[in-house]
Amino acid sequence: MAEVEKDILASLPVAKRAKQLGSPEGKIGLAVAERLNDTNRQGNLRTVEMLGLEAGHHVLEIGFGNGRTVPDVIAQAENVRYAGIDISSTMVDEAARFNAGLVAAGRASFHLGSAERMPFADASFDRSFSIGVVHFWENPAGPLTEVRRVLRPGGISQMTCLYPRNAPDFARPEYGVYLRDDADWDALHRAAGFSEFSSDLVALEMTDSEGKSTTRYAIYLTARRSQ
């Protein structure tokens, strides 16, 4: 990776950094997505492993970025099928290009759109997941209701997002980032119709936009549709 790509997040003004993290677009967006792949690789794989995929499962990812996680998803079990939705046309094009073989084989599909109105039938998926997405939802009620709708009975939603403690400088409502604690997420999931919910707070040692070592906190949100 070129040096400019390594420093891309640090080079952006805070408002633009938040915007590109929420919806990576253009050449800068491609560089941001590559940077996130470097920094979040282990955390992303942990989220995928937590899905507990079984043979034949149909999986939905909300906000797939450049699609580098897709082969990890497909490899979890035999005959896993993947569908993703993202609000960035740049990411849809890049993810489809990178995963062209899986698309041609009918194992993966990539869709441009919002989680508030997803182009999938009721009870389409065994699992749904997102990584670093839901803290960009100002009002999660609509997206969470949609997630429950497209999950099959017994289906599981797994989401990972930033936690309010020691949050980065861009994680503020004026920049379109809305941080919530576990009690908030519990109430939101139950209001959306999920009867089972749990959360897990994790401390992550990371490098901030200025190159300094710091501790960030992520929360893993797990919900099951029982009916």
One Martini backbone bead per residue (centre of mass of N, CA, C, O) as a GRO file, in nm:
protein
  227
    1MET     BB    1   0.097   0.035   0.020
    2ALA     BB    2   0.075   0.348   0.010
    3GLU     BB    3   0.156   0.603   0.215
    4VAL     BB    4  -0.098   0.776   0.170
    5GLU     BB    5  -0.291   0.545   0.267
    6LYS     BB    6  -0.186   0.513   0.559
    7ASP     BB    7  -0.257   0.848   0.609
    8ILE     BB    8  -0.556   0.920   0.533
    9LEU     BB    9  -0.704   0.977   0.802
   10ALA     BB   10  -0.506   1.198   0.915
   11SER     BB   11  -0.550   1.398   0.655
   12LEU     BB   12  -0.838   1.439   0.748
   13PRO     BB   13  -1.083   1.604   0.831
   14VAL     BB   14  -1.308   1.520   1.063
   15ALA     BB   15  -1.566   1.538   0.888
   16LYS     BB   16  -1.452   1.377   0.645
   17ARG     BB   17  -1.382   1.123   0.796
   18ALA     BB   18  -1.668   1.049   0.882
   19LYS     BB   19  -1.789   1.039   0.596
   20GLN     BB   20  -1.596   0.813   0.482
   21LEU     BB   21  -1.666   0.599   0.696
   22GLY     BB   22  -1.977   0.594   0.626
   23SER     BB   23  -1.908   0.670   0.293
   24PRO     BB   24  -1.709   0.553   0.070
   25GLU     BB   25  -1.563   0.770  -0.184
   26GLY     BB   26  -1.374   0.720  -0.423
   27LYS     BB   27  -1.039   0.735  -0.387
   28ILE     BB   28  -1.051   0.788  -0.086
   29GLY     BB   29  -1.239   0.554  -0.014
   30LEU     BB   30  -1.049   0.327  -0.104
   31ALA     BB   31  -0.823   0.400   0.099
   32VAL     BB   32  -0.989   0.375   0.355
   33ALA     BB   33  -1.068   0.077   0.322
   34GLU     BB   34  -0.778  -0.031   0.329
   35ARG     BB   35  -0.709   0.074   0.609
   36LEU     BB   36  -0.931  -0.087   0.759
   37ASN     BB   37  -0.823  -0.363   0.690
   38ASP     BB   38  -0.564  -0.337   0.855
   39THR     BB   39  -0.693  -0.253   1.147
   40ASN     BB   40  -0.964  -0.477   1.137
   41ARG     BB   41  -0.910  -0.778   1.077
   42GLN     BB   42  -0.950  -0.930   1.351
   43GLY     BB   43  -1.231  -0.818   1.422
   44ASN     BB   44  -1.377  -0.919   1.170
   45LEU     BB   45  -1.323  -1.221   1.211
   46ARG     BB   46  -1.467  -1.244   1.481
   47THR     BB   47  -1.748  -1.176   1.379
   48VAL     BB   48  -1.772  -1.408   1.179
   49GLU     BB   49  -1.731  -1.641   1.388
   50MET     BB   50  -1.987  -1.555   1.569
   51LEU     BB   51  -2.215  -1.656   1.367
   52GLY     BB   52  -2.229  -1.968   1.327
   53LEU     BB   53  -2.200  -2.112   1.062
   54GLU     BB   54  -2.382  -2.314   0.831
   55ALA     BB   55  -2.484  -2.516   0.612
   56GLY     BB   56  -2.663  -2.310   0.379
   57HIS     BB   57  -2.637  -2.035   0.459
   58HIS     BB   58  -2.781  -1.705   0.470
   59VAL     BB   59  -2.607  -1.390   0.429
   60LEU     BB   60  -2.599  -1.063   0.580
   61GLU     BB   61  -2.451  -0.744   0.487
   62ILE     BB   62  -2.403  -0.426   0.644
   63GLY     BB   63  -2.162  -0.262   0.518
   64PHE     BB   64  -1.901  -0.395   0.324
   65GLY     BB   65  -1.744  -0.220   0.153
   66ASN     BB   66  -1.480  -0.384  -0.029
   67GLY     BB   67  -1.527  -0.709   0.039
   68ARG     BB   68  -1.293  -0.869   0.208
   69THR     BB   69  -1.484  -1.056   0.399
   70VAL     BB   70  -1.636  -1.260   0.218
   71PRO     BB   71  -1.446  -1.513   0.205
   72ASP     BB   72  -1.472  -1.569   0.509
   73VAL     BB   73  -1.770  -1.633   0.506
   74ILE     BB   74  -1.777  -1.864   0.290
   75ALA     BB   75  -1.557  -2.046   0.463
   76GLN     BB   76  -1.729  -2.145   0.722
   77ALA     BB   77  -1.917  -2.313   0.513
   78GLU     BB   78  -2.113  -2.499   0.332
   79ASN     BB   79  -2.299  -2.326   0.105
   80VAL     BB   80  -2.259  -2.031   0.143
   81ARG     BB   81  -2.451  -1.733   0.127
   82TYR     BB   82  -2.424  -1.392  -0.005
   83ALA     BB   83  -2.535  -1.061   0.107
   84GLY     BB   84  -2.516  -0.706   0.021
   85ILE     BB   85  -2.536  -0.369   0.171
   86ASP     BB   86  -2.480  -0.028   0.036
   87ILE     BB   87  -2.442   0.335   0.009
   88SER     BB   88  -2.187   0.284  -0.178
   89SER     BB   89  -2.093   0.275  -0.505
   90THR     BB   90  -1.791   0.224  -0.476
   91MET     BB   91  -1.819  -0.036  -0.301
   92VAL     BB   92  -1.990  -0.206  -0.488
   93ASP     BB   93  -1.788  -0.215  -0.722
   94GLU     BB   94  -1.542  -0.326  -0.561
   95ALA     BB   95  -1.669  -0.584  -0.442
   96ALA     BB   96  -1.750  -0.710  -0.717
   97ARG     BB   97  -1.465  -0.721  -0.831
   98PHE     BB   98  -1.320  -0.889  -0.606
   99ASN     BB   99  -1.590  -1.107  -0.621
  100ALA     BB  100  -1.645  -1.222  -0.913
  101GLY     BB  101  -1.644  -1.531  -0.874
  102LEU     BB  102  -1.883  -1.542  -0.667
  103VAL     BB  103  -2.089  -1.406  -0.846
  104ALA     BB  104  -2.077  -1.609  -1.088
  105ALA     BB  105  -2.156  -1.858  -0.879
  106GLY     BB  106  -2.391  -1.744  -0.676
  107ARG     BB  107  -2.260  -1.659  -0.373
  108ALA     BB  108  -2.273  -1.340  -0.449
  109SER     BB  109  -2.414  -1.011  -0.354
  110PHE     BB  110  -2.457  -0.657  -0.455
  111HIS     BB  111  -2.614  -0.367  -0.293
  112LEU     BB  112  -2.777  -0.064  -0.340
  113GLY     BB  113  -2.846   0.075  -0.013
  114SER     BB  114  -3.064   0.079   0.264
  115ALA     BB  115  -3.154  -0.039   0.583
  116GLU     BB  116  -3.447   0.096   0.577
  117ARG     BB  117  -3.470  -0.044   0.265
  118MET     BB  118  -3.474  -0.366   0.174
  119PRO     BB  119  -3.434  -0.594  -0.120
  120PHE     BB  120  -3.587  -0.818   0.073
  121ALA     BB  121  -3.736  -1.075   0.182
  122ASP     BB  122  -3.888  -1.232   0.400
  123ALA     BB  123  -3.703  -1.458   0.554
  124SER     BB  124  -3.394  -1.484   0.402
  125PHE     BB  125  -3.209  -1.509   0.673
  126ASP     BB  126  -2.986  -1.651   0.916
  127ARG     BB  127  -2.785  -1.399   0.888
  128SER     BB  128  -2.666  -1.086   1.039
  129PHE     BB  129  -2.422  -0.818   0.962
  130SER     BB  130  -2.201  -0.566   1.120
  131ILE     BB  131  -1.919  -0.324   1.073
  132GLY     BB  132  -1.907  -0.006   1.165
  133VAL     BB  133  -2.227   0.119   1.126
  134VAL     BB  134  -2.455   0.181   1.355
  135HIS     BB  135  -2.320   0.464   1.446
  136PHE     BB  136  -2.465   0.606   1.177
  137TRP     BB  137  -2.745   0.585   1.320
  138GLU     BB  138  -2.977   0.804   1.424
  139ASN     BB  139  -3.226   0.590   1.360
  140PRO     BB  140  -3.252   0.246   1.436
  141ALA     BB  141  -3.545   0.143   1.411
  142GLY     BB  142  -3.573   0.080   1.110
  143PRO     BB  143  -3.329  -0.111   1.059
  144LEU     BB  144  -3.399  -0.321   1.283
  145THR     BB  145  -3.673  -0.400   1.162
  146GLU     BB  146  -3.550  -0.502   0.895
  147VAL     BB  147  -3.370  -0.719   1.007
  148ARG     BB  148  -3.595  -0.887   1.129
  149ARG     BB  149  -3.758  -0.934   0.869
  150VAL     BB  150  -3.513  -1.091   0.704
  151LEU     BB  151  -3.523  -1.289   0.922
  152ARG     BB  152  -3.541  -1.587   1.041
  153PRO     BB  153  -3.647  -1.796   1.248
  154GLY     BB  154  -3.363  -1.789   1.463
  155GLY     BB  155  -3.217  -1.560   1.374
  156ILE     BB  156  -2.903  -1.368   1.355
  157SER     BB  157  -2.768  -1.071   1.497
  158GLN     BB  158  -2.446  -0.905   1.419
  159MET     BB  159  -2.293  -0.626   1.591
  160THR     BB  160  -2.040  -0.367   1.541
  161CYS     BB  161  -1.930  -0.095   1.762
  162LEU     BB  162  -1.900   0.188   1.907
  163TYR     BB  163  -1.812   0.325   2.217
  164PRO     BB  164  -1.822   0.598   2.429
  165ARG     BB  165  -1.557   0.522   2.542
  166ASN     BB  166  -1.294   0.680   2.426
  167ALA     BB  167  -1.360   0.834   2.176
  168PRO     BB  168  -1.322   0.955   1.887
  169ASP     BB  169  -1.333   1.269   1.736
  170PHE     BB  170  -1.564   1.185   1.513
  171ALA     BB  171  -1.768   1.075   1.751
  172ARG     BB  172  -2.023   1.280   1.657
  173PRO     BB  173  -2.325   1.412   1.578
  174GLU     BB  174  -2.212   1.647   1.387
  175TYR     BB  175  -2.076   1.385   1.211
  176GLY     BB  176  -2.280   1.128   1.217
  177VAL     BB  177  -2.231   1.011   1.521
  178TYR     BB  178  -2.390   0.747   1.735
  179LEU     BB  179  -2.354   0.677   2.064
  180ARG     BB  180  -2.410   0.367   2.253
  181ASP     BB  181  -2.515   0.173   2.493
  182ASP     BB  182  -2.632  -0.127   2.603
  183ALA     BB  183  -2.911  -0.022   2.695
  184ASP     BB  184  -2.992   0.113   2.434
  185TRP     BB  185  -2.968  -0.142   2.249
  186ASP     BB  186  -3.170  -0.312   2.396
  187ALA     BB  187  -3.420  -0.130   2.357
  188LEU     BB  188  -3.408  -0.120   2.044
  189HIS     BB  189  -3.436  -0.425   1.988
  190ARG     BB  190  -3.704  -0.470   2.139
  191ALA     BB  191  -3.869  -0.258   1.974
  192ALA     BB  192  -3.808  -0.433   1.698
  193GLY     BB  193  -3.870  -0.756   1.814
  194PHE     BB  194  -3.652  -0.860   1.993
  195SER     BB  195  -3.620  -1.114   2.254
  196GLU     BB  196  -3.303  -1.137   2.212
  197PHE     BB  197  -3.021  -0.999   2.408
  198SER     BB  198  -2.665  -0.912   2.372
  199SER     BB  199  -2.348  -0.799   2.521
  200ASP     BB  200  -1.994  -0.694   2.436
  201LEU     BB  201  -1.718  -0.555   2.584
  202VAL     BB  202  -1.425  -0.418   2.407
  203ALA     BB  203  -1.081  -0.382   2.417
  204LEU     BB  204  -0.873  -0.174   2.198
  205GLU     BB  205  -0.564  -0.165   2.048
  206MET     BB  206  -0.464   0.143   1.897
  207THR     BB  207  -0.421   0.373   1.626
  208ASP     BB  208  -0.436   0.684   1.574
  209SER     BB  209  -0.438   0.960   1.356
  210GLU     BB  210  -0.138   1.036   1.502
  211GLY     BB  211   0.008   0.748   1.593
  212LYS     BB  212  -0.120   0.675   1.865
  213SER     BB  213  -0.162   0.492   2.136
  214THR     BB  214  -0.485   0.334   2.206
  215THR     BB  215  -0.804   0.297   2.367
  216ARG     BB  216  -1.076   0.120   2.252
  217TYR     BB  217  -1.439   0.070   2.219
  218ALA     BB  218  -1.638  -0.218   2.173
  219ILE     BB  219  -1.962  -0.347   2.065
  220TYR     BB  220  -2.137  -0.652   2.088
  221LEU     BB  221  -2.433  -0.739   1.904
  222THR     BB  222  -2.691  -0.975   2.002
  223ALA     BB  223  -2.967  -1.115   1.807
  224ARG     BB  224  -3.293  -1.282   1.816
  225ARG     BB  225  -3.530  -1.443   1.621
  226SER     BB  226  -3.819  -1.618   1.745
  227GLN     BB  227  -4.066  -1.540   1.506
   0.00000   0.00000   0.00000
